[in-house]
Protein backbone atom coordinates (compact mmCIF):
# COMPACT_ATOMS: atom_id res chain seq x y z
CA UNK A 1 0.00 0.00 0.00
CA UNK A 2 1.33 3.45 -0.96
CA UNK A 3 2.27 5.98 1.71
CA UNK A 4 -0.05 8.95 2.10
CA UNK A 5 2.40 11.40 3.72
CA UNK A 6 5.85 12.43 2.57
CA UNK A 7 8.53 14.47 4.30
CA UNK A 8 10.96 15.75 1.66
CA UNK A 9 13.28 18.56 0.64
CA UNK A 10 13.03 20.14 -2.81
CA UNK A 11 16.20 21.62 -4.31
CA UNK A 12 16.39 23.84 -7.38
CA UNK A 13 19.07 25.92 -9.09
CA UNK A 14 17.77 28.10 -11.91
CA UNK A 15 19.38 29.70 -14.94
CA UNK A 16 19.25 33.16 -13.34
CA UNK A 17 22.03 31.96 -10.95
CA UNK A 18 20.41 33.54 -7.89
CA UNK A 19 21.57 30.53 -5.88
CA UNK A 20 20.26 27.19 -4.66
CA UNK A 21 16.62 27.14 -3.52
CA UNK A 22 15.85 24.66 -0.75
CA UNK A 23 12.43 23.99 0.75
CA UNK A 24 11.37 21.49 3.41
CA UNK A 25 7.94 20.28 2.36
CA UNK A 26 5.35 17.85 3.61
CA UNK A 27 2.87 16.33 1.17
CA UNK A 28 -0.33 14.49 1.94
CA UNK A 29 -2.33 12.58 -0.66
CA UNK A 30 -5.80 11.13 -0.37
CA UNK A 31 -7.52 9.60 -3.43
CA UNK A 32 -5.34 11.66 -5.81
CA UNK A 33 -6.04 14.87 -3.90
CA UNK A 34 -2.69 16.40 -2.95
CA UNK A 35 -1.99 19.05 -0.34
CA UNK A 36 1.33 20.54 0.71
CA UNK A 37 2.90 22.66 3.38
CA UNK A 38 6.20 24.51 2.98
CA UNK A 39 8.17 24.71 6.20
CA UNK A 40 11.78 25.95 6.32
CA UNK A 41 13.03 27.44 3.07
CA UNK A 42 15.98 29.50 1.92
CA UNK A 43 18.08 30.48 -1.06
CA UNK A 44 21.80 29.93 -0.64
CA UNK A 45 23.65 32.36 -2.90
CA UNK A 46 26.53 31.18 -5.04
CA UNK A 47 29.96 32.68 -4.50
CA UNK A 48 31.10 35.07 -7.21
CA UNK A 49 33.60 32.45 -8.38
CA UNK A 50 30.84 29.84 -8.81
CA UNK A 51 28.56 32.29 -10.64
CA UNK A 52 31.36 33.03 -13.12
CA UNK A 53 32.15 29.35 -13.56
CA UNK A 54 28.54 28.36 -14.16
CA UNK A 55 28.09 31.23 -16.63
CA UNK A 56 31.10 30.09 -18.66
CA UNK A 57 30.40 26.35 -18.45
CA UNK A 58 28.41 26.31 -21.69
CA UNK A 59 31.76 26.59 -23.51
CA UNK A 60 33.66 24.01 -21.42
CA UNK A 61 35.30 20.92 -22.91
CA UNK A 62 33.95 17.48 -22.03
CA UNK A 63 36.78 16.97 -19.51
CA UNK A 64 36.22 20.39 -17.90
CA UNK A 65 32.48 19.66 -17.63
CA UNK A 66 33.18 16.36 -15.89
CA UNK A 67 35.43 18.09 -13.35
CA UNK A 68 32.82 20.84 -12.88
CA UNK A 69 30.10 18.22 -12.33
CA UNK A 70 32.12 16.44 -9.64
CA UNK A 71 33.02 19.65 -7.82
CA UNK A 72 29.53 21.10 -8.11
CA UNK A 73 27.96 17.87 -6.80
CA UNK A 74 30.17 18.16 -3.71
CA UNK A 75 29.28 21.83 -3.19
CA UNK A 76 25.56 21.13 -3.67
CA UNK A 77 25.70 18.21 -1.24
CA UNK A 78 27.25 20.46 1.40
CA UNK A 79 24.56 23.11 0.88
CA UNK A 80 21.84 20.46 1.32
CA UNK A 81 23.52 18.89 4.35
CA UNK A 82 23.98 22.29 6.01
CA UNK A 83 20.28 23.07 5.41
CA UNK A 84 19.22 19.78 7.03
CA UNK A 85 21.48 20.31 10.05
CA UNK A 86 20.62 24.00 10.45
CA UNK A 87 16.91 23.30 10.61
CA UNK A 88 17.26 19.95 12.46
CA UNK A 89 15.19 18.16 9.81
CA UNK A 90 14.67 14.48 10.55
CA UNK A 91 12.99 11.38 9.10
CA UNK A 92 13.22 12.48 5.49
CA UNK A 93 11.74 10.28 2.79
CA UNK A 94 14.04 11.87 0.20
CA UNK A 95 15.87 14.93 -1.04
CA UNK A 96 14.53 15.75 -4.53
CA UNK A 97 17.10 17.77 -6.44
CA UNK A 98 17.01 19.26 -9.93
CA UNK A 99 20.72 20.10 -10.15
CA UNK A 100 21.88 22.97 -12.37
CA UNK A 101 21.36 23.02 -16.14
CA UNK A 102 24.56 23.64 -18.10
CA UNK A 103 23.63 22.35 -21.56
CA UNK A 104 20.13 21.94 -22.94
CA UNK A 105 20.01 20.77 -26.56
CA UNK A 106 16.96 18.53 -26.91
CA UNK A 107 17.11 18.92 -30.69
CA UNK A 108 20.41 17.02 -30.46
CA UNK A 109 19.05 14.51 -27.94
CA UNK A 110 21.14 15.99 -25.15
CA UNK A 111 20.66 17.78 -21.82
CA UNK A 112 23.05 18.11 -18.88
CA UNK A 113 22.17 18.98 -15.30
CA UNK A 114 25.21 18.91 -13.02
CA UNK A 115 25.00 17.96 -9.35
CA UNK A 116 23.28 14.62 -9.99
CA UNK A 117 26.18 12.21 -9.60
CA UNK A 118 25.57 9.08 -7.45
CA UNK A 119 28.09 10.33 -4.88
CA UNK A 120 25.56 12.94 -3.73
CA UNK A 121 23.63 10.36 -1.67
CA UNK A 122 26.78 9.48 0.27
CA UNK A 123 27.68 13.11 0.86
CA UNK A 124 24.15 14.16 1.90
CA UNK A 125 23.51 10.88 3.77
CA UNK A 126 19.91 10.74 2.53
CA UNK A 127 17.96 9.11 -0.29
CA UNK A 128 18.24 11.36 -3.37
CA UNK A 129 15.85 11.61 -6.31
CA UNK A 130 17.36 13.64 -9.14
CA UNK A 131 18.22 13.97 -12.86
CA UNK A 132 14.64 14.43 -14.01
CA UNK A 133 15.25 15.65 -17.58
CA UNK A 134 17.53 13.11 -19.28
CA UNK A 135 14.99 10.30 -19.67
CA UNK A 136 12.48 12.60 -21.34
CA UNK A 137 15.02 13.74 -23.94
CA UNK A 138 15.85 10.09 -24.64
CA UNK A 139 12.13 9.55 -25.28
CA UNK A 140 12.18 12.31 -27.89
CA UNK A 141 10.93 15.05 -25.57
CA UNK A 142 12.19 18.55 -24.86
CA UNK A 143 13.13 17.59 -21.29
CA UNK A 144 11.30 20.77 -20.32
CA UNK A 145 9.28 22.27 -18.88
CA UNK A 146 8.75 19.78 -16.04
CA UNK A 147 6.83 22.03 -13.66
CA UNK A 148 3.40 21.62 -15.39
CA UNK A 149 2.58 18.30 -13.72
CA UNK A 150 2.87 20.18 -10.42
CA UNK A 151 0.71 23.00 -11.75
CA UNK A 152 -1.97 20.45 -12.64
CA UNK A 153 -1.81 18.63 -9.28
CA UNK A 154 -1.24 21.54 -6.88
CA UNK A 155 -2.55 24.70 -8.61
CA UNK A 156 -5.46 23.49 -10.75
CA UNK A 157 -7.74 26.36 -9.68
CA UNK A 158 -5.88 28.84 -11.93
CA UNK A 159 -6.42 29.13 -15.69
CA UNK A 160 -2.72 29.74 -16.27
CA UNK A 161 0.44 29.20 -14.23
CA UNK A 162 3.30 31.48 -15.26
CA UNK A 163 6.85 31.38 -13.92
CA UNK A 164 9.14 34.38 -14.34
CA UNK A 165 12.71 33.23 -13.78
CA UNK A 166 15.73 33.06 -16.03
CA UNK A 167 13.08 32.30 -18.67
CA UNK A 168 9.31 32.63 -18.64
CA UNK A 169 7.19 29.52 -19.00
CA UNK A 170 3.48 28.88 -18.83
CA UNK A 171 1.18 25.91 -18.36
CA UNK A 172 -2.57 25.45 -18.77
CA UNK A 173 -5.24 22.87 -19.62
CA UNK A 174 -6.45 22.58 -23.20
CA UNK A 175 -8.90 19.90 -24.34
CA UNK A 176 -8.14 17.77 -21.29
CA UNK A 177 -4.36 17.92 -21.79
CA UNK A 178 -1.79 19.95 -19.92
CA UNK A 179 0.02 22.26 -22.32
CA UNK A 180 3.23 24.05 -21.35
CA UNK A 181 6.20 25.69 -22.96
CA UNK A 182 8.94 28.24 -22.50
CA UNK A 183 7.93 31.70 -23.73
CA UNK A 184 11.03 33.89 -23.70
CA UNK A 185 14.18 34.76 -21.78
CA UNK A 186 13.56 37.05 -18.81
CA UNK A 187 16.11 37.46 -16.01
CA UNK A 188 18.93 35.86 -18.01
CA UNK A 189 18.87 39.02 -20.16
CA UNK A 190 17.62 41.63 -17.67
CA UNK A 191 20.26 40.63 -15.10
CA UNK A 192 22.97 40.71 -17.78
CA UNK A 193 22.24 44.39 -18.41
CA UNK A 194 21.76 45.24 -14.74
CA UNK A 195 25.22 43.76 -14.19
CA UNK A 196 26.64 46.20 -16.76
CA UNK A 197 25.43 48.96 -14.43
CA UNK A 198 27.06 47.30 -11.42
CA UNK A 199 23.87 45.75 -10.03
CA UNK A 200 22.80 42.15 -9.53
CA UNK A 201 19.31 42.92 -10.83
CA UNK A 202 17.04 45.80 -11.79
CA UNK A 203 15.17 46.45 -8.52
CA UNK A 204 11.42 46.64 -9.27
CA UNK A 205 12.32 47.35 -12.91
CA UNK A 206 13.15 50.97 -12.06
CA UNK A 207 16.08 51.17 -14.48
CA UNK A 208 13.95 49.75 -17.29
CA UNK A 209 11.18 52.21 -16.45
CA UNK A 210 13.64 55.10 -16.79
CA UNK A 211 14.65 54.02 -20.30
CA UNK A 212 13.06 54.40 -23.72
CA UNK A 213 11.91 51.72 -26.15
CA UNK A 214 13.98 51.14 -29.27
CA UNK A 215 11.26 50.24 -31.77
CA UNK A 216 13.83 48.78 -34.17
CA UNK A 217 15.28 46.44 -31.54
CA UNK A 218 11.81 45.54 -30.25
CA UNK A 219 10.67 44.60 -33.76
CA UNK A 220 13.79 42.50 -34.32
CA UNK A 221 13.32 40.68 -31.00
CA UNK A 222 9.65 39.99 -31.66
CA UNK A 223 10.51 38.59 -35.09
CA UNK A 224 12.79 35.87 -33.70
CA UNK A 225 12.01 32.46 -35.18
CA UNK A 226 11.48 30.81 -31.77
CA UNK A 227 8.29 32.81 -31.21
CA UNK A 228 6.75 31.50 -34.42
CA UNK A 229 7.31 27.85 -33.45
CA UNK A 230 4.45 25.82 -32.08
CA UNK A 231 4.82 24.03 -28.73
CA UNK A 232 6.29 21.89 -27.28
CA UNK A 233 9.35 24.10 -27.18
CA UNK A 234 11.95 25.06 -24.62
CA UNK A 235 14.87 27.44 -24.21
CA UNK A 236 18.38 27.18 -22.82
CA UNK A 237 21.08 29.72 -22.05
CA UNK A 238 22.66 28.94 -25.42
CA UNK A 239 19.74 30.82 -27.05
CA UNK A 240 20.49 33.91 -24.99
CA UNK A 241 24.22 33.71 -25.59
CA UNK A 242 24.17 33.02 -29.33
CA UNK A 243 20.98 34.78 -30.49
CA UNK A 244 19.52 37.37 -28.11
CA UNK A 245 22.58 39.11 -26.69
CA UNK A 246 24.41 39.44 -30.03
CA UNK A 247 21.24 41.00 -31.48
CA UNK A 248 20.94 43.48 -28.62
CA UNK A 249 24.64 44.32 -28.59
CA UNK A 250 24.41 45.55 -32.20
CA UNK A 251 22.44 48.55 -30.91
CA UNK A 252 24.41 51.50 -29.58
CA UNK A 253 21.76 52.64 -27.13
CA UNK A 254 21.83 53.21 -23.37
CA UNK A 255 21.69 50.15 -21.13
CA UNK A 256 18.49 51.52 -19.59
CA UNK A 257 16.96 51.60 -23.08
CA UNK A 258 17.92 47.97 -23.62
CA UNK A 259 16.30 47.06 -20.30
CA UNK A 260 13.16 49.02 -21.23
CA UNK A 261 12.96 47.44 -24.67
CA UNK A 262 13.53 43.91 -23.44
CA UNK A 263 10.96 44.32 -20.64
CA UNK A 264 8.40 45.39 -23.23
CA UNK A 265 9.38 42.40 -25.36
CA UNK A 266 8.90 39.97 -22.45
CA UNK A 267 5.49 41.39 -21.51
CA UNK A 268 4.32 41.33 -25.13
CA UNK A 269 5.47 37.76 -25.72
CA UNK A 270 3.78 36.53 -22.54
CA UNK A 271 0.48 38.09 -23.57
CA UNK A 272 0.89 36.79 -27.11
CA UNK A 273 1.53 33.23 -25.88
CA UNK A 274 -1.77 32.85 -23.97
CA UNK A 275 -4.60 31.41 -26.10
CA UNK A 276 -7.26 33.38 -24.24
CA UNK A 277 -6.62 36.78 -22.74
CA UNK A 278 -8.92 36.54 -19.72
CA UNK A 279 -9.25 34.40 -16.60
CA UNK A 280 -6.75 33.95 -13.76
CA UNK A 281 -2.98 33.90 -14.12
CA UNK A 282 -0.85 32.68 -11.20
CA UNK A 283 2.54 34.42 -11.40
CA UNK A 284 5.58 33.07 -9.53
CA UNK A 285 9.37 33.29 -9.72
CA UNK A 286 11.78 36.12 -8.99
CA UNK A 287 10.40 38.21 -11.86
CA UNK A 288 7.28 38.83 -9.76
CA UNK A 289 9.28 41.46 -7.86
CA UNK A 290 9.89 43.36 -11.09
CA UNK A 291 6.76 45.48 -10.63
CA UNK A 292 7.37 47.37 -13.88
CA UNK A 293 7.34 44.09 -15.82
CA UNK A 294 4.12 43.07 -14.03
CA UNK A 295 2.58 46.43 -14.95
CA UNK A 296 3.52 45.95 -18.62
CA UNK A 297 2.04 42.45 -18.59
CA UNK A 298 -1.20 43.83 -17.17
CA UNK A 299 -1.15 46.49 -19.92
CA UNK A 300 -1.11 43.77 -22.58
CA UNK A 301 -3.61 41.62 -20.64
CA UNK A 302 -6.21 44.10 -19.34
CA UNK A 303 -8.88 41.42 -18.81
CA UNK A 304 -6.63 38.91 -17.05
CA UNK A 305 -6.57 38.66 -13.26
CA UNK A 306 -2.90 38.44 -12.25
CA UNK A 307 -2.54 36.57 -8.96
CA UNK A 308 0.65 36.85 -6.96
CA UNK A 309 0.70 34.30 -4.10
CA UNK A 310 2.49 34.34 -0.73
CA UNK A 311 6.25 34.86 -0.78
CA UNK A 312 7.15 31.20 -0.11
CA UNK A 313 5.18 30.06 -3.15
CA UNK A 314 6.62 32.85 -5.32
CA UNK A 315 10.19 32.05 -4.41
CA UNK A 316 10.10 28.31 -3.89
CA UNK A 317 7.47 27.03 -6.32
CA UNK A 318 10.06 25.25 -8.47
CA UNK A 319 11.68 23.64 -5.43
CA UNK A 320 8.17 22.64 -4.31
CA UNK A 321 7.35 21.06 -7.64
CA UNK A 322 10.65 19.22 -7.99
CA UNK A 323 9.94 17.85 -4.52
CA UNK A 324 6.61 16.62 -5.90
CA UNK A 325 8.31 15.12 -8.97
CA UNK A 326 10.60 13.22 -6.62
CA UNK A 327 7.69 11.90 -4.58
CA UNK A 328 5.86 10.82 -7.75
CA UNK A 329 9.02 8.99 -8.82
CA UNK A 330 9.16 7.22 -5.45
CA UNK A 331 5.53 6.16 -6.05
CA UNK A 332 6.42 5.11 -9.62
CA UNK A 333 3.73 7.46 -10.91
CA UNK A 334 3.80 9.72 -13.97
CA UNK A 335 5.72 12.91 -13.31
CA UNK A 336 6.41 14.05 -16.90
CA UNK A 337 3.63 14.71 -19.40
CA UNK A 338 4.13 13.89 -23.08
CA UNK A 339 1.60 16.63 -23.97
CA UNK A 340 4.06 19.12 -22.48
CA UNK A 341 7.46 17.85 -23.58
CA UNK A 342 6.61 16.06 -26.80
CA UNK A 343 8.04 12.76 -25.52
CA UNK A 344 6.81 9.44 -26.91
CA UNK A 345 4.75 8.80 -23.76
CA UNK A 346 3.94 9.96 -20.25
CA UNK A 347 6.55 8.58 -17.87
CA UNK A 348 8.03 8.53 -14.37
CA UNK A 349 11.38 10.26 -14.74
CA UNK A 350 14.40 10.67 -12.51
CA UNK A 351 16.91 8.45 -10.79
CA UNK A 352 16.93 7.30 -7.17
CA UNK A 353 20.13 6.99 -5.16
CA UNK A 354 19.39 5.16 -1.93
CA UNK A 355 20.61 6.42 1.42
CA UNK A 356 23.94 4.72 2.21
CA UNK A 357 23.25 1.65 4.33
CA UNK A 358 26.26 1.98 6.60
CA UNK A 359 24.97 5.21 8.11
C-alpha positions as CSV (number, residue, x, y, z in Angstrom):
1,X,0.0,0.0,0.0
2,X,1.3,3.5,-1.0
3,X,2.3,6.0,1.7
4,X,0.0,8.9,2.1
5,X,2.4,11.4,3.7
6,X,5.8,12.4,2.6
7,X,8.5,14.5,4.3
8,X,11.0,15.8,1.7
9,X,13.3,18.6,0.6
10,X,13.0,20.1,-2.8
11,X,16.2,21.6,-4.3
12,X,16.4,23.8,-7.4
13,X,19.1,25.9,-9.1
14,X,17.8,28.1,-11.9
15,X,19.4,29.7,-14.9
16,X,19.2,33.2,-13.3
17,X,22.0,32.0,-11.0
18,X,20.4,33.5,-7.9
19,X,21.6,30.5,-5.9
20,X,20.3,27.2,-4.7
21,X,16.6,27.1,-3.5
22,X,15.9,24.7,-0.7
23,X,12.4,24.0,0.7
24,X,11.4,21.5,3.4
25,X,7.9,20.3,2.4
26,X,5.3,17.8,3.6
27,X,2.9,16.3,1.2
28,X,-0.3,14.5,1.9
29,X,-2.3,12.6,-0.7
30,X,-5.8,11.1,-0.4
31,X,-7.5,9.6,-3.4
32,X,-5.3,11.7,-5.8
33,X,-6.0,14.9,-3.9
34,X,-2.7,16.4,-3.0
35,X,-2.0,19.1,-0.3
36,X,1.3,20.5,0.7
37,X,2.9,22.7,3.4
38,X,6.2,24.5,3.0
39,X,8.2,24.7,6.2
40,X,11.8,25.9,6.3
41,X,13.0,27.4,3.1
42,X,16.0,29.5,1.9
43,X,18.1,30.5,-1.1
44,X,21.8,29.9,-0.6
45,X,23.6,32.4,-2.9
46,X,26.5,31.2,-5.0
47,X,30.0,32.7,-4.5
48,X,31.1,35.1,-7.2
49,X,33.6,32.4,-8.4
50,X,30.8,29.8,-8.8
51,X,28.6,32.3,-10.6
52,X,31.4,33.0,-13.1
53,X,32.1,29.3,-13.6
54,X,28.5,28.4,-14.2
55,X,28.1,31.2,-16.6
56,X,31.1,30.1,-18.7
57,X,30.4,26.3,-18.5
58,X,28.4,26.3,-21.7
59,X,31.8,26.6,-23.5
60,X,33.7,24.0,-21.4
61,X,35.3,20.9,-22.9
62,X,34.0,17.5,-22.0
63,X,36.8,17.0,-19.5
64,X,36.2,20.4,-17.9
65,X,32.5,19.7,-17.6
66,X,33.2,16.4,-15.9
67,X,35.4,18.1,-13.4
68,X,32.8,20.8,-12.9
69,X,30.1,18.2,-12.3
70,X,32.1,16.4,-9.6
71,X,33.0,19.6,-7.8
72,X,29.5,21.1,-8.1
73,X,28.0,17.9,-6.8
74,X,30.2,18.2,-3.7
75,X,29.3,21.8,-3.2
76,X,25.6,21.1,-3.7
77,X,25.7,18.2,-1.2
78,X,27.3,20.5,1.4
79,X,24.6,23.1,0.9
80,X,21.8,20.5,1.3
81,X,23.5,18.9,4.4
82,X,24.0,22.3,6.0
83,X,20.3,23.1,5.4
84,X,19.2,19.8,7.0
85,X,21.5,20.3,10.0
86,X,20.6,24.0,10.4
87,X,16.9,23.3,10.6
88,X,17.3,20.0,12.5
89,X,15.2,18.2,9.8
90,X,14.7,14.5,10.6
91,X,13.0,11.4,9.1
92,X,13.2,12.5,5.5
93,X,11.7,10.3,2.8
94,X,14.0,11.9,0.2
95,X,15.9,14.9,-1.0
96,X,14.5,15.7,-4.5
97,X,17.1,17.8,-6.4
98,X,17.0,19.3,-9.9
99,X,20.7,20.1,-10.1
100,X,21.9,23.0,-12.4
101,X,21.4,23.0,-16.1
102,X,24.6,23.6,-18.1
103,X,23.6,22.4,-21.6
104,X,20.1,21.9,-22.9
105,X,20.0,20.8,-26.6
106,X,17.0,18.5,-26.9
107,X,17.1,18.9,-30.7
108,X,20.4,17.0,-30.5
109,X,19.1,14.5,-27.9
110,X,21.1,16.0,-25.1
111,X,20.7,17.8,-21.8
112,X,23.1,18.1,-18.9
113,X,22.2,19.0,-15.3
114,X,25.2,18.9,-13.0
115,X,25.0,18.0,-9.4
116,X,23.3,14.6,-10.0
117,X,26.2,12.2,-9.6
118,X,25.6,9.1,-7.5
119,X,28.1,10.3,-4.9
120,X,25.6,12.9,-3.7
121,X,23.6,10.4,-1.7
122,X,26.8,9.5,0.3
123,X,27.7,13.1,0.9
124,X,24.2,14.2,1.9
125,X,23.5,10.9,3.8
126,X,19.9,10.7,2.5
127,X,18.0,9.1,-0.3
128,X,18.2,11.4,-3.4
129,X,15.8,11.6,-6.3
130,X,17.4,13.6,-9.1
131,X,18.2,14.0,-12.9
132,X,14.6,14.4,-14.0
133,X,15.2,15.7,-17.6
134,X,17.5,13.1,-19.3
135,X,15.0,10.3,-19.7
136,X,12.5,12.6,-21.3
137,X,15.0,13.7,-23.9
138,X,15.9,10.1,-24.6
139,X,12.1,9.5,-25.3
140,X,12.2,12.3,-27.9
141,X,10.9,15.1,-25.6
142,X,12.2,18.5,-24.9
143,X,13.1,17.6,-21.3
144,X,11.3,20.8,-20.3
145,X,9.3,22.3,-18.9
146,X,8.7,19.8,-16.0
147,X,6.8,22.0,-13.7
148,X,3.4,21.6,-15.4
149,X,2.6,18.3,-13.7
150,X,2.9,20.2,-10.4
151,X,0.7,23.0,-11.7
152,X,-2.0,20.5,-12.6
153,X,-1.8,18.6,-9.3
154,X,-1.2,21.5,-6.9
155,X,-2.6,24.7,-8.6
156,X,-5.5,23.5,-10.7
157,X,-7.7,26.4,-9.7
158,X,-5.9,28.8,-11.9
159,X,-6.4,29.1,-15.7
160,X,-2.7,29.7,-16.3
161,X,0.4,29.2,-14.2
162,X,3.3,31.5,-15.3
163,X,6.8,31.4,-13.9
164,X,9.1,34.4,-14.3
165,X,12.7,33.2,-13.8
166,X,15.7,33.1,-16.0
167,X,13.1,32.3,-18.7
168,X,9.3,32.6,-18.6
169,X,7.2,29.5,-19.0
170,X,3.5,28.9,-18.8
171,X,1.2,25.9,-18.4
172,X,-2.6,25.4,-18.8
173,X,-5.2,22.9,-19.6
174,X,-6.5,22.6,-23.2
175,X,-8.9,19.9,-24.3
176,X,-8.1,17.8,-21.3
177,X,-4.4,17.9,-21.8
178,X,-1.8,20.0,-19.9
179,X,0.0,22.3,-22.3
180,X,3.2,24.0,-21.3
181,X,6.2,25.7,-23.0
182,X,8.9,28.2,-22.5
183,X,7.9,31.7,-23.7
184,X,11.0,33.9,-23.7
185,X,14.2,34.8,-21.8
186,X,13.6,37.1,-18.8
187,X,16.1,37.5,-16.0
188,X,18.9,35.9,-18.0
189,X,18.9,39.0,-20.2
190,X,17.6,41.6,-17.7
191,X,20.3,40.6,-15.1
192,X,23.0,40.7,-17.8
193,X,22.2,44.4,-18.4
194,X,21.8,45.2,-14.7
195,X,25.2,43.8,-14.2
196,X,26.6,46.2,-16.8
197,X,25.4,49.0,-14.4
198,X,27.1,47.3,-11.4
199,X,23.9,45.8,-10.0
200,X,22.8,42.1,-9.5
201,X,19.3,42.9,-10.8
202,X,17.0,45.8,-11.8
203,X,15.2,46.5,-8.5
204,X,11.4,46.6,-9.3
205,X,12.3,47.4,-12.9
206,X,13.1,51.0,-12.1
207,X,16.1,51.2,-14.5
208,X,14.0,49.8,-17.3
209,X,11.2,52.2,-16.5
210,X,13.6,55.1,-16.8
211,X,14.7,54.0,-20.3
212,X,13.1,54.4,-23.7
213,X,11.9,51.7,-26.1
214,X,14.0,51.1,-29.3
215,X,11.3,50.2,-31.8
216,X,13.8,48.8,-34.2
217,X,15.3,46.4,-31.5
218,X,11.8,45.5,-30.3
219,X,10.7,44.6,-33.8
220,X,13.8,42.5,-34.3
221,X,13.3,40.7,-31.0
222,X,9.7,40.0,-31.7
223,X,10.5,38.6,-35.1
224,X,12.8,35.9,-33.7
225,X,12.0,32.5,-35.2
226,X,11.5,30.8,-31.8
227,X,8.3,32.8,-31.2
228,X,6.8,31.5,-34.4
229,X,7.3,27.8,-33.5
230,X,4.5,25.8,-32.1
231,X,4.8,24.0,-28.7
232,X,6.3,21.9,-27.3
233,X,9.4,24.1,-27.2
234,X,12.0,25.1,-24.6
235,X,14.9,27.4,-24.2
236,X,18.4,27.2,-22.8
237,X,21.1,29.7,-22.0
238,X,22.7,28.9,-25.4
239,X,19.7,30.8,-27.1
240,X,20.5,33.9,-25.0
241,X,24.2,33.7,-25.6
242,X,24.2,33.0,-29.3
243,X,21.0,34.8,-30.5
244,X,19.5,37.4,-28.1
245,X,22.6,39.1,-26.7
246,X,24.4,39.4,-30.0
247,X,21.2,41.0,-31.5
248,X,20.9,43.5,-28.6
249,X,24.6,44.3,-28.6
250,X,24.4,45.6,-32.2
251,X,22.4,48.5,-30.9
252,X,24.4,51.5,-29.6
253,X,21.8,52.6,-27.1
254,X,21.8,53.2,-23.4
255,X,21.7,50.1,-21.1
256,X,18.5,51.5,-19.6
257,X,17.0,51.6,-23.1
258,X,17.9,48.0,-23.6
259,X,16.3,47.1,-20.3
260,X,13.2,49.0,-21.2
261,X,13.0,47.4,-24.7
262,X,13.5,43.9,-23.4
263,X,11.0,44.3,-20.6
264,X,8.4,45.4,-23.2
265,X,9.4,42.4,-25.4
266,X,8.9,40.0,-22.4
267,X,5.5,41.4,-21.5
268,X,4.3,41.3,-25.1
269,X,5.5,37.8,-25.7
270,X,3.8,36.5,-22.5
271,X,0.5,38.1,-23.6
272,X,0.9,36.8,-27.1
273,X,1.5,33.2,-25.9
274,X,-1.8,32.9,-24.0
275,X,-4.6,31.4,-26.1
276,X,-7.3,33.4,-24.2
277,X,-6.6,36.8,-22.7
278,X,-8.9,36.5,-19.7
279,X,-9.3,34.4,-16.6
280,X,-6.8,33.9,-13.8
281,X,-3.0,33.9,-14.1
282,X,-0.8,32.7,-11.2
283,X,2.5,34.4,-11.4
284,X,5.6,33.1,-9.5
285,X,9.4,33.3,-9.7
286,X,11.8,36.1,-9.0
287,X,10.4,38.2,-11.9
288,X,7.3,38.8,-9.8
289,X,9.3,41.5,-7.9
290,X,9.9,43.4,-11.1
291,X,6.8,45.5,-10.6
292,X,7.4,47.4,-13.9
293,X,7.3,44.1,-15.8
294,X,4.1,43.1,-14.0
295,X,2.6,46.4,-15.0
296,X,3.5,46.0,-18.6
297,X,2.0,42.5,-18.6
298,X,-1.2,43.8,-17.2
299,X,-1.1,46.5,-19.9
300,X,-1.1,43.8,-22.6
301,X,-3.6,41.6,-20.6
302,X,-6.2,44.1,-19.3
303,X,-8.9,41.4,-18.8
304,X,-6.6,38.9,-17.1
305,X,-6.6,38.7,-13.3
306,X,-2.9,38.4,-12.3
307,X,-2.5,36.6,-9.0
308,X,0.6,36.8,-7.0
309,X,0.7,34.3,-4.1
310,X,2.5,34.3,-0.7
311,X,6.3,34.9,-0.8
312,X,7.2,31.2,-0.1
313,X,5.2,30.1,-3.2
314,X,6.6,32.9,-5.3
315,X,10.2,32.1,-4.4
316,X,10.1,28.3,-3.9
317,X,7.5,27.0,-6.3
318,X,10.1,25.3,-8.5
319,X,11.7,23.6,-5.4
320,X,8.2,22.6,-4.3
321,X,7.3,21.1,-7.6
322,X,10.7,19.2,-8.0
323,X,9.9,17.8,-4.5
324,X,6.6,16.6,-5.9
325,X,8.3,15.1,-9.0
326,X,10.6,13.2,-6.6
327,X,7.7,11.9,-4.6
328,X,5.9,10.8,-7.8
329,X,9.0,9.0,-8.8
330,X,9.2,7.2,-5.4
331,X,5.5,6.2,-6.0
332,X,6.4,5.1,-9.6
333,X,3.7,7.5,-10.9
334,X,3.8,9.7,-14.0
335,X,5.7,12.9,-13.3
336,X,6.4,14.1,-16.9
337,X,3.6,14.7,-19.4
338,X,4.1,13.9,-23.1
339,X,1.6,16.6,-24.0
340,X,4.1,19.1,-22.5
341,X,7.5,17.9,-23.6
342,X,6.6,16.1,-26.8
343,X,8.0,12.8,-25.5
344,X,6.8,9.4,-26.9
345,X,4.7,8.8,-23.8
346,X,3.9,10.0,-20.2
347,X,6.5,8.6,-17.9
348,X,8.0,8.5,-14.4
349,X,11.4,10.3,-14.7
350,X,14.4,10.7,-12.5
351,X,16.9,8.4,-10.8
352,X,16.9,7.3,-7.2
353,X,20.1,7.0,-5.2
354,X,19.4,5.2,-1.9
355,X,20.6,6.4,1.4
356,X,23.9,4.7,2.2
357,X,23.3,1.6,4.3
358,X,26.3,2.0,6.6
359,X,25.0,5.2,8.1
